[in-house]
């Protein structure tokens, strides 16, 4: 009898686990598109015309897109005291007139796709979501400065972009095989980061195939780690304290997607990013061409856009401006000599690691670099706002984001690595959650920090998954 009971329980457990695994790996389709879950990520394949790609995107990720809009609505209200109606209008008046037909069709397709699954979101919600960094962090400060609303600005001073993300790219004598290694960890609020876990495999009717990480509802990677089938390997980090906006420019989310889709060389990539620059989401871009082994660093300001390149060297990026003109004229408030600053402290640590491991850098070391917890200012192993793997929620000092201070739930939320061999196969490796493998749990955090109770509707657990390899065209 005991044996029969054991067998019954064991069989039930096996069925439960099998069902769970099947559900996790289940493939959901829409046209030529499909999605499945693995390693803490949602893998999404999109294929066809812009309208088809958009519809597949919207219909496959309807629930996730609605959820992400809710996150951006709450965060932007808290940071700018502007409601969602303001951002919908800005999407229509500031962004839409400067979006070319191909990407209009894709955005319209996303809106139709979510509507086909019963969503009440419309086109302006989708465009505002895509402008979820550009509008609050670049357009709103410009608007406050030029609208004469000094009283509003005094009550709610605009927040200039803070330092997000750590990255490096190396080639030649710095890497194990002499070819390119690129790595990036995305810093965002944990509310966004727990949802910024999509791997997009896009096969457009025109241009190059793209494999990139991303967020639901957004047509570009937005934290910008990816590869195209022309061999371009791309990532970036935000230029901290950048101020500038060109109301007649092309949205950054359009230019960055177009560059990934149509550029075949470093020069072509830089040209697309520079043309029609609106100043929104100003970044330092790390670009590698696996065909030549050359790497480049494009500092994309609004008035200054210098480009450095090499076939034997490296570039690190952690939100610091490098060009003297960008520092002097486009990043008010940023002091490159302040080693207490997160961008400067992480730059020091990244330089130490790249130099210390010269000639041995590969994807495994890149994963370790992204997981690093050394605070270069104190010299101690201490996960905080100055470590490459950022944990601002553990930092009593705070790194002001969205106008908040100590212990804000933000930091490194994903890690991604790639080398030239992987780029040739259209592969990348990603880890959802902290690159170091530590988990974040919302309930105990909110209990310990009631000052962030307003985040309760959107803050959820952010477990760290395994380092997982993805390939274009992959199916479970």
KOLRO-939352 format. One line per field, with one value per residue (C-alpha): x, y, z. Coordinates in steps of 0.2 Angstrom, whole numbers, plus 5000, padded with zeros to 4 digits. Each point is the difference from the previous one (the first is absolute). Layout:
u	c(X; ...)
v	c(Y; ...)
w	c(Z; ...)
This chain:
u	c(5000; 5014; 5009; 4984; 4998; 5018; 4998; 4984; 5008; 5015; 4990; 4990; 5016; 5007; 4984; 5000; 5019; 4997; 4985; 5010; 5014; 4988; 4991; 5017; 5006; 4983; 5001; 4986; 4998; 4994; 5002; 5019; 5004; 5001; 5005; 5006; 5008; 5017; 5013; 4990; 4998; 4986; 5007; 4989; 5003; 4992; 5000; 4993; 4995; 5000; 4981; 5002; 5015; 4990; 4984; 5010; 5008; 4984; 4990; 5014; 5004; 4984; 4999; 5019; 4997; 4985; 5011; 5014; 4989; 4994; 5018; 5005; 4984; 5003; 5019; 4998; 4986; 5011; 5016; 4992; 4982; 4994; 4985; 4999; 4989; 5015; 5011; 4987; 4999; 5019; 5001; 4988; 5007; 5018; 5005; 4987; 5004; 5018; 4997; 5003; 4986; 5008; 5001; 4983; 4993; 5008; 4994; 4982; 5002; 5004; 4985; 4989; 5008; 4996; 4982; 4998; 5002; 4988; 5012; 4993; 5017; 5001; 5014; 5004; 5003; 5012; 5010; 5000; 5007; 5014; 5004; 5000; 5018; 5001; 4984; 5002; 5019; 5004; 4984; 4993; 5016; 5001; 4981; 5002; 5014; 4992; 4982; 5003; 4991; 5013; 4988; 4997; 5018; 5004; 4987; 5005; 5018; 5003; 5011; 5014; 5005; 5011; 5013; 4993; 5009; 5017; 5008; 5017; 5006; 5017; 5010; 5018; 5013; 4987; 4989; 5005; 4998; 5004; 4981; 4987; 4991; 4986; 4990; 4987; 4989; 4984; 4996; 4982; 4987; 4996; 4982; 5006; 5014; 4990; 4990; 5015; 5003; 4995; 5012; 4994; 5005; 4994; 5000; 4994; 4994; 5014; 5017; 5010; 4994; 5001; 5003; 4999; 4993; 4985; 4984; 4982; 4992; 5016; 5007; 5019; 5010; 4999; 5015; 5008; 5009; 4999; 5007; 4995; 5004; 5012; 5011; 4997; 5001; 4992; 4998; 4999; 4999; 4991; 5010; 4996; 4994; 4997; 4989; 4994; 4985; 4996; 4981; 5003; 5011; 4996; 4996; 5015; 4990; 4997; 5018; 5007; 4989; 5003; 5019; 4999; 4989; 5009; 5018; 5014; 5015; 5005; 5000; 4982; 4994; 5008; 4992; 4982; 5002; 5006; 4987; 4986; 5006; 4987; 5011; 4988; 5008; 5018; 5012; 5018; 4999; 5012; 5000; 5010; 5001; 5004; 5005; 5015; 5003; 4998; 4991; 4994; 4993; 4987; 4996; 4984; 4997; 4988; 5013; 5015; 5002; 5018; 5005; 5015; 5005; 5014; 5004; 5011; 4993; 4984; 4987; 4991; 4984; 4991; 4990; 5015; 5002; 5017; 5001; 5005; 4987; 4986; 5006; 5001; 4984; 4988; 5001; 4997; 5003; 5012; 5017; 5012; 5012; 4988; 5004; 4985; 4990; 4993; 5005; 5018; 5002; 4994; 5011; 5015; 4995; 4997; 5017; 5008; 4991; 5004; 5018; 5002; 4993; 5008; 5002; 4989; 4983; 4986; 4981; 5003; 5010; 4988; 4986; 5011; 5004; 4981; 4998; 5014; 4996; 5016; 4997; 5015; 4998; 5001; 5010; 4988; 4989; 4983; 4985; 4994; 4997; 5019; 5002; 5000; 4985; 4990; 4989; 4993; 4987; 5015; 5008; 4997; 5008; 4987; 5003; 4985; 4989; 4982; 5004; 5002; 5014; 5008; 4995; 4990; 4995; 5012; 5016; 5006; 4985; 5007; 5017; 5005; 5016; 5006; 5016; 5003; 4997; 4983; 4996; 5004; 4987; 4988; 5001; 5001; 5001; 4988; 4996; 4983; 5002; 5015; 5016; 5007; 4986; 4992; 4981; 4989; 4984; 4987; 4990; 5015; 5007; 4984; 4998; 5018; 4997; 4983; 5006; 4998; 4982; 4994; 5009; 4990; 4988; 5015; 5015; 5001; 5013; 5015; 5008; 5017; 5000; 5014; 5012; 4991; 5005; 4988; 5001; 4990; 4986; 5001; 4985; 4999)
v	c(5000; 5012; 4996; 5003; 5017; 5005; 4995; 5010; 5015; 4998; 4999; 5015; 5010; 4995; 5005; 5017; 5003; 4995; 5011; 5014; 4997; 4999; 5016; 5009; 4994; 5001; 5008; 5013; 5006; 5015; 5000; 4996; 5006; 4989; 5001; 4989; 5002; 4994; 5004; 5014; 5009; 5000; 4996; 5008; 4997; 5013; 4999; 5009; 5018; 5014; 4998; 4981; 5002; 5012; 4990; 4984; 5010; 5008; 4984; 4989; 5012; 5008; 4997; 5005; 5016; 5005; 4996; 5010; 5015; 5000; 5000; 5015; 5010; 4999; 5003; 5015; 5008; 4998; 5007; 5015; 5002; 4999; 4988; 4987; 5011; 5012; 4986; 4994; 5018; 5002; 4983; 5007; 5018; 4997; 4983; 4994; 5014; 4995; 4981; 4993; 4989; 4983; 5002; 5009; 4984; 4989; 5011; 5000; 4981; 4998; 5010; 4989; 4985; 5004; 5005; 4983; 4992; 5012; 5014; 5018; 5007; 5010; 5007; 5015; 4988; 4990; 5015; 5008; 4983; 5000; 5018; 4995; 5006; 5014; 5009; 5001; 5002; 5011; 5008; 5005; 5009; 5009; 5005; 5006; 5011; 5007; 5001; 5014; 4989; 5005; 4997; 4982; 4997; 5007; 4988; 4985; 5003; 4989; 4985; 4999; 4982; 4991; 4986; 4984; 4984; 4994; 4993; 4997; 4994; 4993; 4994; 4995; 4997; 5003; 4984; 4982; 4996; 5018; 5002; 5011; 4997; 5012; 5000; 5011; 5000; 5010; 5012; 5005; 5000; 4982; 5004; 5002; 4987; 4986; 5002; 5005; 4982; 4997; 4992; 5007; 4990; 5012; 4995; 5016; 5000; 5012; 5002; 4989; 4986; 5006; 4991; 5011; 5002; 5011; 5005; 4996; 5012; 5009; 4999; 5002; 4992; 5016; 4993; 4996; 4984; 4990; 4994; 5000; 4988; 5012; 4997; 5016; 4998; 5014; 5007; 5016; 5009; 5016; 5017; 5006; 5017; 5003; 5015; 5003; 4998; 5004; 5000; 4998; 4985; 4981; 4990; 4990; 4984; 5002; 5004; 4986; 4987; 5006; 4999; 4982; 4995; 5009; 5004; 4988; 5009; 5011; 5016; 4996; 4997; 5017; 5009; 4993; 5005; 5017; 5004; 5010; 4998; 5007; 4999; 4987; 4986; 5006; 4985; 4995; 4986; 4985; 4993; 4985; 4992; 4982; 5000; 5011; 4999; 5019; 5008; 5018; 5011; 5013; 5014; 5006; 5017; 5012; 5013; 4989; 4982; 4994; 4982; 4991; 4983; 4987; 4982; 4997; 5007; 5002; 5012; 5000; 5009; 5004; 5016; 5012; 5013; 4999; 5014; 5017; 5009; 4989; 5002; 5018; 5004; 4986; 4991; 5014; 4994; 4985; 5001; 4988; 5002; 4995; 4982; 4999; 5000; 4983; 5003; 5005; 4986; 4987; 5006; 4998; 4982; 4995; 5007; 4989; 4985; 5002; 5004; 4986; 4987; 5006; 4986; 4988; 5009; 4988; 4999; 4990; 5014; 5013; 4992; 5002; 5018; 5004; 4991; 5010; 5008; 5010; 5018; 5008; 5015; 4990; 4986; 4988; 4986; 5008; 4999; 5018; 5014; 5001; 4981; 4994; 4989; 5014; 4998; 5017; 4991; 4996; 5017; 5012; 5014; 4999; 5004; 5012; 4992; 5006; 5013; 4987; 4996; 4987; 4982; 5003; 4983; 5002; 4992; 4988; 4990; 4989; 4995; 4996; 4994; 4996; 4997; 5000; 4981; 5002; 5015; 4990; 4987; 5014; 4995; 5009; 4995; 5008; 4999; 5007; 5008; 5006; 4994; 4994; 4988; 5008; 5001; 5015; 4997; 5014; 4997; 5000; 5015; 5010; 4995; 5007; 5015; 5007; 5017; 4990; 4994; 5009; 4987; 4985; 4999; 4997; 4993; 4982; 4986; 5000; 4983; 4997; 4986; 4991; 5006; 4994; 5000; 5005; 4998; 5009; 4988; 4990; 4989; 4990)
w	c(5000; 5004; 4984; 4990; 5009; 4996; 4982; 4999; 5008; 4989; 4984; 5005; 5003; 4983; 4991; 5010; 4995; 4982; 4998; 5007; 4989; 4985; 5004; 5002; 4983; 4991; 4983; 4997; 4982; 4990; 4981; 4997; 5018; 5016; 5018; 5014; 5017; 5005; 5013; 5007; 4983; 4987; 4983; 4986; 4981; 4989; 4981; 4985; 4994; 5013; 5002; 5003; 5012; 5010; 5001; 5005; 5013; 5007; 5000; 5007; 5014; 5004; 5019; 5002; 4990; 5011; 5015; 4994; 4996; 5018; 5006; 4989; 5004; 5019; 4999; 4988; 5011; 5015; 4992; 4990; 5007; 4982; 4998; 4986; 4989; 4999; 4994; 4987; 4993; 5000; 4990; 4988; 4998; 5004; 4994; 4987; 4987; 4999; 4998; 4983; 4992; 5003; 5019; 5000; 4992; 5013; 5014; 4993; 4998; 5019; 5004; 4989; 5007; 5018; 4995; 4992; 5017; 5009; 5006; 5001; 4996; 4985; 4988; 5011; 5015; 4990; 4993; 5018; 5006; 4987; 5005; 5019; 5002; 4988; 5005; 5019; 5001; 4985; 4993; 5017; 5006; 4983; 5001; 5018; 4995; 4984; 5006; 5013; 5013; 5014; 5014; 4994; 4998; 5017; 5008; 4989; 4993; 4985; 5003; 4988; 4995; 5013; 4997; 4994; 4994; 4999; 4984; 4991; 4983; 4996; 4986; 4994; 5014; 5013; 4996; 5002; 4981; 4993; 4995; 5007; 5017; 5005; 5017; 5008; 5015; 5000; 5015; 5002; 5014; 5006; 4995; 4982; 5001; 5005; 4984; 4988; 4997; 4981; 4987; 4983; 4984; 4986; 4982; 4991; 4981; 4997; 5009; 5011; 5012; 5019; 5016; 5015; 5018; 5003; 5009; 4995; 4988; 4995; 4982; 5005; 5013; 5011; 5010; 4984; 5000; 4984; 4984; 4982; 4986; 4992; 5015; 5010; 5019; 5009; 5018; 5009; 5017; 5004; 5000; 5018; 5003; 4982; 4995; 4983; 4988; 4982; 4997; 4982; 5001; 4998; 5016; 5006; 5001; 4981; 4996; 5011; 4992; 4983; 5003; 5006; 4985; 4986; 5005; 4993; 5007; 5014; 4989; 4994; 5018; 5006; 4985; 5003; 5019; 4996; 4986; 5008; 5018; 5012; 5015; 5008; 5010; 4997; 5001; 4998; 4987; 4999; 4983; 4993; 4983; 5001; 4981; 5003; 5019; 5001; 5015; 5002; 5014; 4994; 5013; 4993; 5007; 4992; 4994; 5001; 4994; 5000; 4994; 5006; 4993; 5001; 4994; 5016; 5016; 5010; 5005; 5017; 5003; 5016; 4997; 5000; 4986; 4992; 4988; 5007; 4990; 5005; 5018; 4999; 4990; 5002; 5017; 5013; 5017; 4996; 5007; 4992; 5015; 5014; 5004; 5012; 4984; 4994; 4982; 5004; 5013; 4988; 4987; 5011; 5004; 4982; 4995; 5014; 4994; 4982; 5003; 5013; 4988; 4984; 4988; 5009; 4998; 4994; 5003; 5016; 5007; 4993; 5010; 5016; 4996; 4999; 5017; 5008; 5017; 5004; 5005; 4993; 5011; 5016; 4993; 5008; 4993; 5003; 4988; 4999; 4988; 4995; 4996; 4982; 5006; 5007; 5016; 5004; 5011; 5012; 4999; 5015; 4990; 4986; 4982; 4996; 4987; 4997; 5013; 5013; 5012; 5011; 4997; 4985; 4991; 4985; 4994; 4987; 4994; 4986; 4993; 4982; 4992; 4982; 4990; 4982; 4997; 5008; 4990; 4984; 5006; 5005; 5019; 5016; 5019; 5012; 5019; 5006; 5017; 5008; 4991; 5016; 5003; 5015; 5001; 5004; 5010; 5000; 5016; 5012; 4992; 5001; 5018; 5004; 4989; 5002; 4992; 4983; 5004; 4984; 4990; 5007; 4985; 4988; 5010; 4999; 5004; 4988; 5001; 4991; 4987; 4993; 4987; 4984; 4982; 4987; 4981; 4986; 4994; 5016; 5005; 5016)
